[in-house]
Amino acid sequence: ALNCTPPRCCSLGKILHFILNNAFQVKVVAVDAEMNVFYEESVHFDRDLPEFGTRGGVHVHKDGLTVTSPVLMWVQALDVILEKMKASGFDFSQVLALSGAGQQHGSIYWQAGAQQALRSLSPDLPLHQQLQACFSISDCPVWMDSSTTAQCRQLEAAVGGAQALSCLTGSRAYERFTGNQIAKIYQQNPKAYSHTERISLVSSFAASLFLGSYSPIDYSDGSGMNLLQIQDKVWSQACLGSCAPHLEEKLGQPVPSCSVVGAISSYYVQRYGFPPGCKVVAFTGDNPASLAGMRLEEGDIAVSLGTSDTLFLWLQEPMPALEGHIFCNPVDPQHYMALLCFKNGSLMREKIRDEFASCSWSEFSKALQSTEMGNGGNLGFYFDVMEITPEIIGRHRFNTENHKVSAFPGDVEVRALIEGQFMAKRIHAEGLGYRVMSKTKILATGGASHNRDILQVLADVFGAPVYVIDTANSACVGSAYRAFHGLAGGTDMPFSEVVKLAPNPRLAATPSPGASQVYEALLPKFAKLEQRILSQTRGPPE
Ligand SMILES: O=C(CO)[C@@H](O)[C@H](O)CF
C-alpha cells in the first residue's frame, strides 16, 4: 500500500479477539496509506450469532475448567462481517493486503480432506455452508481453559522441569498453552485426533480462511504453545513428542510473522471484489498484534492499566523465567516480546480509593500530590486476590526500618499502593531481561491512564516519559500495520519505517527531578521485601 496509485489503497486488519469487556467478537479496521483508520466494523458472537448460545463468546463447561468456542461460529461471523462490509458499500477492490490476529493459544482441528474443501470454495455460497464437515473437533479450546494441569506436569517432566521448558519455549507450562491442549485432545479423543490433518491456532485458522488453504503458524503466536523453540524458531522435538504423535506434520512449519503467506483466495475476489493480487500477511496473536498497533520499539514498555494490569515488553536478550511469557517479536525477527500479568490492577486501586480517598479519584490524586516520591520509605504490597506476579495474597506494609506495620496514614496508603504496583512492574520486567534505555518510552493505556497523577508516579518509578494511547483497536490496527509491513517487504524494511506516518501517542508525564535517585535506592529494598513475603507465605522452595 506504500507506492499505490489509486486515491485510497489500504490494508485490512482482521481479528478474532476479545474486546475490553471480554466479549468476543470479530472486528475489522481498514487503514489507508497515510496510516489513518477509515473503516471499522464488528460482529459480536453472543448478540449476532445467538444460535450458538455462547456467553462472552465461549462455553464454560460443567467442570468449570474446560472453556471452548464453536469453530463454526467463528466461520459464520466472518461471513456476517464481510456481508455487512459489502452492504455498507466498502470498496474491497482497494485492499492491497490484509492481515489479522486471533486470541492466543486457542486451537482448531481440521478434518482430513478439509484442505480440498478450502481450495474449492464456491463464491455463490457463504463459508459456513461449505465448511460444515471440515472440523474433527467442533468445540475448540480457547485461552480461558484451565483443564490441562496434568498435561502441563507431563510436559515439564518430559523436558527437565518448568525452568527448562521456559528456557526452551519462553514459558513454563500453562494450562491454556496449545501443546497441553493438543495433548489432552489426543489422550481423551484419539479418534478425532487421528482424523485431524491440520491443527491451526485461531490466528492461522483465520488466515487459512482467506488463503483458501492452510496458513502456517507465525513465530510470535507459535511462541504461545509450549512447543516452539523461541531461539531457533523451530518446533521442539521433545515437546512435540511429549504432547502427541505425528504432531509436526499436523502443525506445518512456522514462519516469520511478517511473511506474505500467499494471495487471497479467488472465493473473495469473485464474491466480494477483492483484487486478485491482494496479499495475505501471516496472522498472529492478539497481544503481538497489539504490540505492533502500539508501535512499541526497542526499549519501550506498554502498561495496560485495566482490571488486571498487563505489561508488554520489547526484549533484545530475554531471560525466560517461571513467571510471564516470552514470545518471538512480531515485527522484528531478531528480537522478542514479553507479557507480564498483574491480577491486582484497577479493582485494587478502586478499593484503596474507596477506603482511603473517600471513593473519589480527585481525593486519590490529592493524596498522591501531597506525599513525596519514595513515601518516606514506607512500602506496601496490596493483593486482595491471589496475585499472579508473584503468587502472594493479602496486604503487607513495611516502614522505613523494614518493620511490618498494620496500617499507614490515608495519604501514605494511596502512594504506597501506586508506587508498589509500579515498582513491582519494573522489578519483574527487569527479571525477564527488560532494561530501561535512554530512548525508552512508556505507553500507558486502560482506565487508570486517564489519571495524570498516577502516570506521574509511573514516570518517576521508571525514570522515563509516559505517553498515553488509545488501544481499543490496537490489535486490529496492529494487524493492518503488519499487512503494510508484509507488503513493503517484511524483514528487509524496518516496521517503524513503514508505520512512521501513524498518529503519535500523547506525552502525559515526564520523570520528576531526583526521581531516579529515589527509586534506584528503593527498588532493591522493595524486591527483598517481596522475596521475604514470598518465603513466609509459601512453603520451602521446590
Ligand atoms: O492468554 C492470553 C495471553 O497469554 C490472552 O491475552 C489471550 O491472548 C486473549 F485472547
The ligand as an ORCA input file, in Angstrom:
! r2SCAN-3c Opt
* xyz 0 1
  O      -3.930    -15.729     27.168
  C      -3.652    -14.622     26.808
  C      -2.234    -14.198     26.624
  O      -1.324    -15.205     27.078
  C      -4.760    -13.676     26.487
  O      -4.290    -12.345     26.408
  C      -5.403    -14.068     25.163
  O      -4.482    -13.846     24.099
  C      -6.667    -13.235     24.949
  F      -7.273    -13.527     23.761
*
